[in-house]
Amino acid sequence: MIIMAPVLLILLGATEILQADLLPDDKISLLPPVNFTIKVTGLAQVLLRWEPNPDQEQRNVNLEYQVKIHAPKEDDYETRITESKCVTILHKGFSASVRTILQNDHSLLASSWASAELHAPPGSPGTSVVNLTCTTNTTADNYSHLRPYQVSLHCTWLVGTDAPEDTQYFLYYRYGSRTEECQEYSKDSMGRNIACWFPRTFIHSRGRDWLAVLVNGSSKHSAIKPFDELFALHAIDQINPPLNVTAEIEGTRLSIQWEKPVSAFPIHCFDYEVKIHNARNGYLQIEKMMTNAFISIIDDLSKYDVQVRAAVSSMCREAGLWSEWSQPIYVGKDEHKPLRQWFLIVLMATICFILLILLLICRIKLVPLRQKLKSSVI
């Protein structure tokens, strides 16, 4: 045991020395990355790339990098690699910085920043489009087994307030790695493009990538400033209404059924709303559910119109738009009470009225009689 003690002390000391060599020195000098560049790699997409500083002292530590986006929208994140892709609008320009960092349990060491910038594209103020809006819609494709559903895209915009009369606009979209130019435009009274229609796109019907849309333009009198926008698919996807809505009445029981909309999402991915309108009294009932059937207790003497709409459930995608209401289904009969029933009601009312009149007459005649009796008694 006496011999083992010095050996253990030597091993413990060696371990501490080794750990000290592996731990970062608080006095280490971190140098900023070099050759920092920003390159446009696609519509509304850039690649940030840099290299480690060749003069950076290496001490068996894992250096990281902090990236800070300044414009068009501030962002801040860390990475271990020397490049980063960003999906962002570019009509306002783009600027970013990167620095070397080293973290330990006690502090954060950081170098100075290396910065780069993309200037906003040229163009006269007030010439770019305004109010750019887009919607997608899914249709069934019976001719393709690989893609049984196709996604269409429809975009509209307004002409820039200071755009010359001869301005012409052109729209492009990018989804993933595919970019496509519009071929079907709608025009205003001056022949300028103000809307675009893609009956078939490369957009995935259940995709989660950003949809990037760019509208640029040309004019003989002025440089037209481009405008680009990013759209989240769940926020612009116009869901189809439910299919084959049926409704039937049995006594006072109204049963409604339907099928899921035309969509690549499976049946469990939908929420529904059922709207039941009583045509007689105007009462409106709206119920929300996750199943494709609904039963309600009703007045069997009224006529009803029934409609259903759908939305993709938050279990399968972020909450988005509701579909349009399905075409109304009319059920029931706005029946009047049978003649016999009305006759009985009128008869009872008449009898009650006659009895009331007789009662009043009797009371009027009894009053003088009572007065005579009182006077005779006196």
MITOR-872684 format. One line per 8 residues: number of its first residue (from 1); their letters; for each residue x, y, z of C-alpha. Coordinates in steps of 0.001 Angstrom, whole numbers. Example, Ala and Ser with C-alpha at 12.3 -4.5 7.8 and 13.67 -1.06 7.14 Angstrom:
BEGIN
1 = as = 12300,-4500,7800 ~ 13670,-1060,7140 $
***
This chain:
BEGIN
1 = miimapvl = 0,0,0 ~ 2952,2332,794 ~ 4398,1660,-2677 ~ 996,2177,-4420 ~ 419,5615,-2910 ~ 3219,7405,-4867 ~ 2074,5686,-8067 ~ -1512,6922,-7579 $
9 = lillgate = -271,10437,-6899 ~ 1810,10391,-10098 ~ -1159,9137,-12164 ~ -3479,11766,-10647 ~ -989,14530,-11393 ~ -535,13324,-14971 ~ -4321,13285,-15471 ~ -4668,16839,-14216 $
17 = ilqadllp = -1829,18010,-16465 ~ -3467,16295,-19469 ~ -6864,17830,-18687 ~ -5248,21229,-18311 ~ -3696,20850,-21768 ~ -7086,19923,-23262 ~ -9050,22733,-21593 ~ -9164,26034,-23445 $
25 = ddkisllp = -6931,28754,-22088 ~ -8888,31873,-21180 ~ -6025,33895,-22617 ~ -6146,32298,-26045 ~ -6452,34868,-28835 ~ -9244,34190,-31337 ~ -8915,35582,-34847 ~ -11856,36365,-37167 $
33 = pvnftikv = -12585,34140,-40176 ~ -11213,35182,-43570 ~ -12578,35306,-47123 ~ -16172,35800,-45941 ~ -18472,35984,-48977 ~ -22202,36105,-49678 ~ -23330,34561,-52959 ~ -26828,34421,-54452 $
41 = tglaqvll = -27482,30760,-55314 ~ -31151,30982,-56275 ~ -34300,33014,-56062 ~ -34418,34384,-52483 ~ -31501,32182,-51476 ~ -27908,32962,-50522 ~ -24837,31015,-49459 ~ -22568,32399,-46744 $
49 = rwepnpdq = -19027,30990,-46857 ~ -15804,31705,-44975 ~ -12482,30106,-44048 ~ -10743,29674,-40686 ~ -8047,32233,-40086 ~ -4735,30581,-41103 ~ -2948,32379,-38272 ~ -5322,31008,-35656 $
57 = eqrnvnle = -3427,29205,-32894 ~ -4614,25620,-32454 ~ -4681,24151,-28942 ~ -6716,20981,-29374 ~ -9951,22934,-29060 ~ -13070,22840,-31209 ~ -13719,26276,-32586 ~ -17227,27320,-33580 $
65 = yqvkihap = -18666,30240,-35510 ~ -21391,32710,-34691 ~ -23355,34067,-37648 ~ -25386,37244,-37309 ~ -27805,38375,-40039 ~ -28328,42144,-40004 ~ -30689,42715,-42945 ~ -33324,42275,-44201 $
73 = keddyetr = -34320,40504,-40954 ~ -32130,40052,-37903 ~ -31099,36529,-36956 ~ -28368,34955,-34862 ~ -27137,31361,-34754 ~ -24047,29192,-34270 ~ -22454,26555,-36457 ~ -19387,24315,-36573 $
81 = iteskcvt = -19003,24347,-40359 ~ -17692,27150,-42556 ~ -20766,27804,-44694 ~ -24441,28482,-44201 ~ -27479,28650,-46499 ~ -30138,31289,-45944 ~ -33594,31603,-47490 ~ -34486,35267,-47428 $
89 = ilhkgfsa = -35935,38114,-49465 ~ -33280,40097,-51325 ~ -35019,43184,-52724 ~ -33976,45084,-49590 ~ -30378,43873,-49735 ~ -28621,41436,-47416 ~ -25833,41841,-44875 ~ -24279,39493,-42335 $
97 = svrtilqn = -21279,39014,-40056 ~ -19410,36000,-38711 ~ -16892,35533,-35914 ~ -14918,32759,-34293 ~ -16082,31658,-30851 ~ -14890,29286,-28156 ~ -17199,28273,-25329 ~ -16423,26620,-22035 $
105 = dhsllass = -18296,26180,-18787 ~ -17272,29580,-17484 ~ -17147,32062,-20369 ~ -17447,32760,-24079 ~ -14381,33799,-26029 ~ -14980,35517,-29361 ~ -13007,37142,-32121 ~ -13860,40354,-33895 $
113 = wasaelha = -16465,40241,-36687 ~ -15929,39664,-40398 ~ -18730,41242,-42460 ~ -20096,41135,-46007 ~ -23038,42719,-47801 ~ -25233,42420,-50878 ~ -26657,45744,-51985 ~ -30329,46087,-52857 $
121 = ppgspgts = -30942,45575,-56591 ~ -31233,48791,-58614 ~ -34549,50339,-59600 ~ -36587,53488,-59235 ~ -38608,53878,-56026 ~ -42314,53164,-56371 ~ -41945,51004,-59476 ~ -42036,47558,-57841 $
129 = vvnltctt = -45299,45668,-57477 ~ -47346,45994,-54286 ~ -49790,43690,-52480 ~ -48298,40495,-53904 ~ -50490,37583,-52771 ~ -50371,33919,-53757 ~ -52522,30841,-53145 ~ -52027,27169,-53915 $
137 = nttadnys = -54604,24487,-54571 ~ -54396,20710,-54972 ~ -56070,18770,-57775 ~ -56147,15057,-58516 ~ -53963,13877,-61405 ~ -55449,10674,-62766 ~ -52718,10338,-65393 ~ -49740,10060,-63052 $
145 = hlrpyqvs = -49106,7286,-60546 ~ -45888,8888,-59288 ~ -47618,12160,-58426 ~ -51346,11514,-58001 ~ -51865,15113,-56885 ~ -50861,18320,-58632 ~ -50516,21747,-57022 ~ -51547,24884,-58891 $
153 = lhctwlvg = -50339,28394,-58036 ~ -52162,31674,-58489 ~ -50571,35062,-57695 ~ -51913,38599,-58001 ~ -50394,42042,-57468 ~ -50945,45751,-58011 ~ -48896,47994,-60280 ~ -46367,50212,-58515 $
161 = tdapedtq = -47657,53712,-57791 ~ -44811,55365,-59755 ~ -44403,52737,-62461 ~ -44507,54112,-66040 ~ -47491,53217,-68197 ~ -45379,50918,-70390 ~ -44187,48843,-67395 ~ -44452,45114,-67837 $
169 = yflyyryg = -44017,42671,-64959 ~ -42764,39075,-64992 ~ -43170,36487,-62223 ~ -40956,33577,-61197 ~ -41301,31088,-58366 ~ -38805,28735,-56736 ~ -39630,25678,-54699 ~ -36699,23568,-53535 $
177 = srteecqe = -34183,23561,-56360 ~ -36719,24173,-59158 ~ -37413,27628,-60594 ~ -40124,28367,-63146 ~ -41292,31454,-65046 ~ -44973,32259,-65450 ~ -46510,31615,-68878 ~ -50158,32537,-68198 $
185 = yskdsmgr = -50762,36157,-67198 ~ -53870,38251,-66619 ~ -53651,41903,-67677 ~ -55192,45215,-66646 ~ -56855,47695,-69017 ~ -53421,49019,-70060 ~ -52077,45574,-70935 ~ -49833,45242,-67875 $
193 = niacwfpr = -49473,41864,-66188 ~ -51260,41877,-62810 ~ -51802,38158,-62122 ~ -50229,34806,-62935 ~ -51576,31270,-63118 ~ -49560,28034,-62926 ~ -51957,25100,-63488 ~ -49136,22645,-62652 $
201 = tfihsrgr = -46105,23331,-60483 ~ -43162,21596,-58843 ~ -44597,22377,-55408 ~ -45088,19301,-53259 ~ -48671,19055,-52014 ~ -47502,18116,-48492 ~ -44268,20091,-48567 ~ -42891,22278,-45821 $
209 = dwlavlvn = -40275,24274,-47774 ~ -40687,27994,-48317 ~ -42192,29140,-51597 ~ -40129,32011,-53047 ~ -41796,34351,-55556 ~ -40068,37131,-57525 ~ -41698,39795,-59683 ~ -39393,41984,-61754 $
217 = gsskhsai = -40208,44281,-64634 ~ -39072,46378,-67559 ~ -39847,49811,-68996 ~ -38358,52138,-71598 ~ -38627,55081,-69222 ~ -37406,53784,-65875 ~ -35560,50940,-64165 ~ -38189,48742,-62501 $
225 = kpfdelfa = -37280,47649,-59000 ~ -37795,43897,-58368 ~ -39811,42547,-55462 ~ -39564,39097,-53890 ~ -41571,37420,-51143 ~ -41497,34178,-49153 ~ -44687,32235,-48482 ~ -45243,29404,-45997 $
233 = lhaidqin = -47312,26785,-47807 ~ -49670,26156,-44901 ~ -50586,29858,-44884 ~ -51533,30071,-48591 ~ -52853,26581,-49339 ~ -56542,26797,-50253 ~ -57999,23465,-49144 ~ -60739,21923,-51282 $
241 = pplnvtae = -64224,21512,-49754 ~ -65253,18049,-48510 ~ -66687,15685,-51122 ~ -70018,13879,-51424 ~ -71848,15595,-48581 ~ -75115,13804,-47790 ~ -77860,14559,-45273 ~ -81048,12727,-44326 $
249 = iegtrlsi = -83756,13093,-41712 ~ -85345,10275,-39734 ~ -87955,11690,-37395 ~ -86146,14347,-35413 ~ -82676,12965,-36227 ~ -80544,14720,-38884 ~ -77596,12603,-40075 ~ -74803,14217,-42132 $
257 = qwekpvsa = -71844,12443,-43759 ~ -69066,13446,-46165 ~ -65689,12422,-47593 ~ -62314,14108,-47129 ~ -61300,16805,-49645 ~ -59125,16160,-52680 ~ -55736,16306,-50971 ~ -52494,14403,-50514 $
265 = fpihcfdy = -53112,14445,-46759 ~ -54724,11263,-45379 ~ -58189,11166,-43863 ~ -57038,11612,-40236 ~ -55398,14967,-41069 ~ -58567,17055,-41292 ~ -60757,19120,-39029 ~ -64298,19935,-40152 $
273 = evkihnar = -67025,22454,-39490 ~ -70698,21670,-40155 ~ -73194,24481,-40710 ~ -76922,23755,-40305 ~ -79406,26517,-41143 ~ -83064,26320,-40166 ~ -84926,27983,-43032 ~ -88078,28523,-40936 $
281 = ngylqiek = -86724,30458,-37965 ~ -83275,31436,-39305 ~ -81415,29594,-36526 ~ -77789,28819,-37482 ~ -75830,25975,-35879 ~ -72063,25508,-36482 ~ -70222,22526,-35024 ~ -66515,21656,-35212 $
289 = mmtnafis = -65296,18042,-35267 ~ -62551,15673,-36383 ~ -64744,12905,-37802 ~ -66568,12846,-41142 ~ -70068,12384,-39726 ~ -72423,14385,-37529 ~ -75872,13795,-35972 ~ -78180,16543,-34686 $
297 = iiddlsky = -81652,16577,-33119 ~ -83937,18909,-35078 ~ -87503,20108,-35552 ~ -88953,17705,-38112 ~ -91377,20315,-39490 ~ -88667,22675,-40791 ~ -86499,22781,-43893 ~ -82692,22845,-43487 $
305 = dvqvraav = -79663,23594,-45649 ~ -76410,21887,-44676 ~ -72800,22790,-45583 ~ -69394,21439,-44541 ~ -65875,22844,-44797 ~ -62407,21465,-43955 ~ -58930,22468,-42767 ~ -55723,20493,-42344 $
313 = ssmcreag = -55331,19527,-38696 ~ -52438,20838,-36609 ~ -51464,17180,-36032 ~ -50244,16990,-39633 ~ -49231,20564,-40456 ~ -49297,24057,-39031 ~ -52777,25527,-38923 ~ -53804,27144,-42188 $
321 = lwsewsqp = -56847,28251,-44145 ~ -60322,26775,-44052 ~ -61768,25583,-47331 ~ -64791,27155,-48925 ~ -68120,25768,-47732 ~ -69473,22846,-49722 ~ -72516,23388,-51911 ~ -75656,23501,-49712 $
329 = iyvgkdeh = -77698,20315,-49302 ~ -81419,20879,-48646 ~ -83361,18444,-46459 ~ -86711,18441,-44673 ~ -90013,20070,-45580 ~ -91205,23449,-44428 ~ -94554,21932,-43516 ~ -97508,23889,-42164 $
337 = kplrqwfl = -99622,22401,-39396 ~ -102415,20146,-40736 ~ -105836,21791,-41308 ~ -107438,19681,-38607 ~ -104808,20815,-36123 ~ -105386,24457,-37032 ~ -109190,23927,-36770 ~ -108845,22560,-33249 $
345 = ivlmatic = -106666,25486,-32222 ~ -109134,28030,-33635 ~ -112073,26189,-32058 ~ -110472,26134,-28616 ~ -109605,29816,-28904 ~ -113195,30640,-29932 ~ -114697,28677,-27013 ~ -112374,30385,-24571 $
353 = fillilll = -113340,33771,-25997 ~ -117101,33019,-25735 ~ -116743,31796,-22158 ~ -114859,34952,-21275 ~ -117643,37141,-22779 ~ -120345,35196,-20924 ~ -118432,35526,-17689 ~ -118203,39302,-18135 $
361 = icriklvp = -121952,39567,-18941 ~ -122895,37574,-15871 ~ -120724,39690,-13687 ~ -122235,42914,-15066 ~ -125792,41665,-14352 ~ -124955,40464,-10843 ~ -123694,43859,-9661 ~ -127174,45652,-9651 $
369 = lrqklkss = -128764,42600,-8040 ~ -126305,42682,-5160 ~ -126922,46401,-4658 ~ -130732,45806,-4436 ~ -130254,43057,-1882 ~ -128119,45308,274 ~ -130670,48159,164 ~ -133584,45818,1081 $
377 = vi = -131683,44496,4067 ~ -131107,47986,5357 $
***
